[in-house]
Amino acid sequence: MMPRILFVTQEKGGVGKTVFARALAEAIVGAPVIEIDASPRMIELGDRVTFFKMRADREAIEKTGGKASRAEFDGVLAALEAATAPTIVDVGANTSLTFLRVVADIAPVLSGDGFEFGVCVVVTTEHGAIAATPTILSLTKPWAKAQFLIENRLHEAIDPETLKKIGHGARITSFDHQSLEEGADEYLQAGGLSSITRLDEAELRKVHGIGPALRIQKDLQRFRKEAMEAARPAAEWLIG
């Protein structure tokens, strides 16, 4: 049986998409990760990550009638074809629509070889994210075996009717806004979710004092748990 490949995506930046790519990587121990972005972000995962730097902007793509896009993604497409295990693909902002249109061309070929594709879109209340979500889901529906939508309540919750409307039948989960103790975010940024279970309690107490240290640890553990819970349906599909 050929592997399943899950694209974690959103055209709008700043929605917390990589948080959930990391959550999937935590949930599926050892799963390969493909990162498509301007610069590497998930460096804490080491050699589990294959990074592809994107350079072609929309202006270049439009001027070349798509040639810049095709050349840009050749390496990624080859990596998808070579996949032998459930694979997480973190697609950078401003790249998703262009990339997924290219995937639409090769999906029937790889599906014929036994590959299955899924899409996980992350959305917030920001207008750009809400506008892009149904476009991504419609674009991928013909070839995606499963579609997931994670509502990141970074600012506030999306109106339930709006969420259902833009979800186009995708499996919807939500991630509540997280209030983190001062100093907690620096650990999250430095080591991602994978570092949270390895935090040294004694060192935290030495740096922050016992009260703040315990709150930092508790807040980060909650953040990790709830992010993984939001990503759980997608993770369960990915591993079959």
C-alpha positions as CSV (number, residue, x, y, z in Angstrom):
1,M,0.0,0.0,0.0
2,M,1.4,3.4,-1.0
3,P,1.5,6.2,1.6
4,R,-1.0,9.0,2.4
5,I,0.2,12.5,2.0
6,L,-1.4,15.4,3.9
7,F,-1.0,19.1,2.9
8,V,-1.3,21.6,5.7
9,T,-2.1,24.8,4.0
10,Q,-3.5,28.4,4.0
11,E,-2.9,31.2,1.5
12,K,-3.0,33.8,4.2
13,G,0.0,34.1,6.5
14,G,0.0,34.4,10.3
15,V,-2.8,31.9,11.0
16,G,-0.6,29.5,13.0
17,K,-0.5,26.9,10.3
18,T,3.0,25.6,11.2
19,V,1.7,25.0,14.8
20,F,-0.5,22.3,13.4
21,A,2.1,20.8,11.1
22,R,4.2,20.5,14.2
23,A,1.3,18.9,16.1
24,L,0.9,16.4,13.4
25,A,4.6,15.6,13.6
26,E,4.3,15.1,17.3
27,A,1.2,12.8,16.9
28,I,2.9,10.7,14.2
29,V,6.3,9.9,15.6
30,G,9.0,9.7,12.9
31,A,6.7,10.8,10.0
32,P,8.6,12.6,7.3
33,V,7.9,16.3,6.9
34,I,8.2,18.4,3.7
35,E,8.4,22.1,4.3
36,I,7.8,24.6,1.5
37,D,8.6,28.1,2.5
38,A,10.9,31.1,2.1
39,S,13.0,29.9,5.0
40,P,13.1,26.8,7.2
41,R,11.1,26.9,10.4
42,M,10.8,23.4,11.8
43,I,14.5,23.0,12.4
44,E,13.9,21.3,15.8
45,L,12.7,18.2,13.8
46,G,16.2,17.7,12.3
47,D,16.5,15.3,9.5
48,R,12.8,14.4,9.5
49,V,12.3,17.6,7.5
50,T,13.1,18.1,3.8
51,F,13.0,21.8,3.1
52,F,12.3,23.4,-0.3
53,K,12.9,27.1,-0.6
54,M,10.3,29.0,-2.7
55,R,11.5,31.9,-4.8
56,A,8.9,32.4,-7.5
57,D,6.4,35.1,-6.6
58,R,3.0,35.6,-8.2
59,E,4.2,38.3,-10.6
60,A,6.9,36.0,-12.0
61,I,4.4,33.1,-12.3
62,E,1.9,35.3,-14.1
63,K,4.5,36.7,-16.5
64,T,5.8,33.3,-17.5
65,G,2.3,31.7,-17.8
66,G,3.1,29.3,-15.0
67,K,6.6,28.2,-16.1
68,A,8.2,29.7,-13.0
69,S,5.7,27.7,-10.9
70,R,6.4,24.4,-12.6
71,A,10.1,24.8,-12.3
72,E,9.8,25.9,-8.7
73,F,8.0,22.8,-7.6
74,D,9.8,20.1,-9.5
75,G,11.9,19.1,-6.5
76,V,8.8,18.9,-4.3
77,L,6.9,16.8,-6.8
78,A,9.8,14.4,-6.9
79,A,9.9,14.2,-3.1
80,L,6.2,13.4,-3.1
81,E,6.6,10.6,-5.7
82,A,9.5,9.1,-3.6
83,A,7.4,9.1,-0.4
84,T,7.2,5.6,1.2
85,A,5.5,6.6,4.6
86,P,2.7,8.9,5.8
87,T,4.0,12.3,5.0
88,I,3.2,15.8,6.3
89,V,3.6,18.7,3.8
90,D,3.7,22.2,5.3
91,V,2.9,24.7,2.5
92,G,4.0,28.3,3.1
93,A,1.7,31.3,2.9
94,N,1.3,32.9,-0.6
95,T,2.3,29.5,-2.1
96,S,-0.7,27.3,-1.3
97,L,-2.9,28.1,-4.3
98,T,-0.1,28.0,-6.8
99,F,1.3,24.8,-5.4
100,L,-2.0,23.0,-5.1
101,R,-2.9,23.8,-8.7
102,V,0.4,22.0,-9.7
103,V,-0.4,19.1,-7.4
104,A,-3.8,18.8,-9.2
105,D,-2.0,18.0,-12.4
106,I,0.1,15.1,-10.9
107,A,-2.5,13.8,-8.3
108,P,-4.3,11.5,-10.9
109,V,-0.9,10.0,-11.9
110,L,0.2,9.3,-8.3
111,S,-3.3,8.2,-7.3
112,G,-3.1,5.6,-10.0
113,D,0.1,4.4,-8.3
114,G,-1.8,4.0,-5.0
115,F,-1.1,7.4,-3.3
116,E,-3.8,9.1,-1.3
117,F,-3.9,12.8,-0.6
118,G,-5.5,14.8,2.1
119,V,-5.7,18.6,2.8
120,C,-5.8,20.4,6.2
121,V,-6.6,24.1,6.0
122,V,-6.1,26.4,9.0
123,V,-8.4,29.4,9.2
124,T,-8.8,32.4,11.6
125,T,-11.2,35.3,11.6
126,E,-9.0,37.3,9.3
127,H,-10.7,38.2,6.0
128,G,-7.9,36.9,3.8
129,A,-8.0,33.5,5.6
130,I,-11.8,33.2,5.4
131,A,-11.7,34.2,1.7
132,A,-9.0,31.7,0.7
133,T,-10.4,28.7,2.6
134,P,-13.3,27.7,0.3
135,T,-11.1,28.3,-2.7
136,I,-8.5,25.8,-1.4
137,L,-11.1,23.3,-0.5
138,S,-12.9,23.5,-3.9
139,L,-9.6,23.3,-5.7
140,T,-8.5,20.1,-3.9
141,K,-11.9,18.4,-3.6
142,P,-11.6,16.5,-6.9
143,W,-8.4,14.7,-5.8
144,A,-8.2,14.9,-2.0
145,K,-9.5,11.7,-0.3
146,A,-10.0,13.7,3.0
147,Q,-10.4,17.4,3.9
148,F,-9.9,18.9,7.3
149,L,-10.4,22.5,8.6
150,I,-8.8,23.7,11.8
151,E,-10.4,26.9,13.2
152,N,-7.6,28.7,15.1
153,R,-9.3,31.1,17.5
154,L,-6.2,33.2,17.6
155,H,-8.3,36.4,17.7
156,E,-11.8,35.0,18.4
157,A,-14.2,32.3,17.2
158,I,-15.6,32.3,13.7
159,D,-19.3,32.6,13.5
160,P,-20.5,28.9,13.3
161,E,-22.7,29.4,10.2
162,T,-19.8,31.1,8.4
163,L,-17.4,28.3,9.5
164,K,-19.8,25.6,8.2
165,K,-20.3,27.5,4.9
166,I,-16.6,28.0,4.1
167,G,-15.9,24.4,5.3
168,H,-17.5,22.8,2.2
169,G,-18.1,19.6,4.1
170,A,-14.5,19.3,5.6
171,R,-14.1,17.8,9.0
172,I,-13.9,20.8,11.4
173,T,-12.0,21.1,14.7
174,S,-11.2,24.2,16.8
175,F,-8.2,25.4,18.7
176,D,-9.0,27.9,21.5
177,H,-7.0,31.0,22.0
178,Q,-4.1,30.3,24.4
179,S,-3.1,32.7,27.1
180,L,0.6,31.9,27.9
181,E,2.6,33.0,30.9
182,E,5.2,35.6,30.2
183,G,8.3,33.9,28.9
184,A,6.5,30.8,27.7
185,D,6.4,31.8,24.1
186,E,10.2,32.0,23.8
187,Y,10.4,28.3,24.6
188,L,7.7,27.5,22.0
189,Q,9.4,29.6,19.3
190,A,12.9,28.1,20.1
191,G,12.0,24.4,20.2
192,G,8.4,24.0,18.9
193,L,6.0,21.5,20.4
194,S,8.6,18.7,20.5
195,S,10.7,20.6,23.1
196,I,7.8,21.0,25.6
197,T,8.0,17.4,27.0
198,R,11.7,17.8,27.5
199,L,11.7,21.1,29.5
200,D,14.0,21.0,32.5
201,E,11.8,21.9,35.5
202,A,14.8,22.7,37.7
203,E,16.3,25.0,35.0
204,L,12.9,26.7,34.6
205,R,12.7,27.4,38.3
206,K,16.2,28.7,38.3
207,V,15.5,31.2,35.5
208,H,12.0,32.3,36.3
209,G,11.3,31.4,39.9
210,I,9.0,28.6,41.1
211,G,5.7,30.3,40.5
212,P,6.2,31.5,36.9
213,A,8.2,28.3,36.1
214,L,5.2,26.1,37.0
215,R,2.8,28.3,35.1
216,I,5.1,28.3,32.0
217,Q,5.3,24.5,32.1
218,K,1.6,24.1,32.6
219,D,0.7,26.6,29.8
220,L,3.0,25.0,27.3
221,Q,1.8,21.4,28.1
222,R,-1.8,22.6,27.6
223,F,-0.9,24.3,24.3
224,R,0.8,21.2,23.0
225,K,-2.1,18.9,24.1
226,E,-4.8,21.1,22.6
227,A,-2.9,21.7,19.3
228,M,-2.5,17.9,18.9
229,E,-6.2,17.4,19.7
230,A,-7.2,19.9,17.0
231,A,-5.0,18.0,14.5
232,R,-6.1,14.5,15.7
233,P,-8.7,13.8,12.9
234,A,-6.1,14.6,10.3
235,A,-3.4,12.5,12.0
236,E,-5.8,9.5,12.3
237,W,-6.5,9.7,8.6
238,L,-2.9,10.1,7.7
239,I,-1.9,6.9,9.5
240,G,-4.9,5.0,8.3
